[in-house]
Amino acid sequence: MKIPRICKEQSSSTNVIQWGVIEQLEMMGELTPSAKVLSGFNKADETTKGEIILSVNARGVIKNIRFYVVKGGIECNAIFGGPWIHDMKAVPSTQHKQIEFPTSDGIGCIQGTISGRKNIRHQDCCGKWSETNES
């Protein structure tokens, strides 16, 4: 399943995912109870509802990633923090709104988008353009 509205936060020490995404994936039974207090990512303290390990596919690179589950309070459906960036051996670029990482075929690239727009054009690292509709 593709999950829209993913944020990259290099300074985050954890990966975070919304409870609603876990419900949509029908994976509530996979949740390990864990109440930790997270601070900083939404300008308030947030107590986690648990943690879950999800298999994440980024341009063909598949990793099992630990996420802390929160009920709300973040504008994205998931935040990929420092642990994911490190595990992917990724190089994030805030200026270019992209992240590059090694793949079996060379270099993979995920291009960021500007939130709040309906039609967004994405350019991959090879210069190919595609258009998506966000709701």
DAKA-V422691 format. One record per pair of residues at least 24 apart in sequence whose C-alpha atoms are under 7 Angstrom apart, sorted by sequence separation. I is the first residue (numbers start at 1). J is the second residue. D is the distance in Angstrom with one decimal. If there is no record, write none. Layout:
# DAKA-V422691
i & j & d
I & J & D
I & J & D
This chain:
# DAKA-V422691
i & j & d
42 & 73 & 6.2
42 & 74 & 5.8
61 & 103 & 6.3
59 & 108 & 6.2
17 & 67 & 6.1
19 & 69 & 5.7
15 & 66 & 6.7
16 & 67 & 5.0
17 & 68 & 6.2
18 & 69 & 5.7
19 & 70 & 5.6
15 & 67 & 4.8
16 & 68 & 4.8
17 & 69 & 5.0
18 & 70 & 5.2
19 & 71 & 5.0
15 & 68 & 6.2
16 & 69 & 5.9
17 & 70 & 6.4
18 & 71 & 5.9
18 & 72 & 6.2
21 & 77 & 6.8
18 & 77 & 5.4
17 & 77 & 5.9
18 & 78 & 6.2
17 & 78 & 4.1
16 & 78 & 5.5
17 & 79 & 6.3
16 & 79 & 5.0
15 & 79 & 5.5
16 & 80 & 6.8
15 & 80 & 4.9
15 & 81 & 4.9
14 & 81 & 5.3
13 & 81 & 6.0
14 & 82 & 6.6
7 & 76 & 6.1
12 & 81 & 4.7
13 & 82 & 5.5
14 & 83 & 6.3
6 & 76 & 5.6
9 & 79 & 6.5
11 & 81 & 6.7
12 & 82 & 5.6
13 & 83 & 6.6
5 & 76 & 5.1
6 & 77 & 5.8
7 & 78 & 6.3
8 & 79 & 5.7
9 & 80 & 6.1
10 & 81 & 5.2
11 & 82 & 6.1
5 & 77 & 5.6
6 & 78 & 5.1
7 & 79 & 4.8
8 & 80 & 4.9
9 & 81 & 4.9
10 & 82 & 4.8
4 & 77 & 7.0
6 & 79 & 6.0
7 & 80 & 6.1
8 & 81 & 6.1
9 & 82 & 6.9
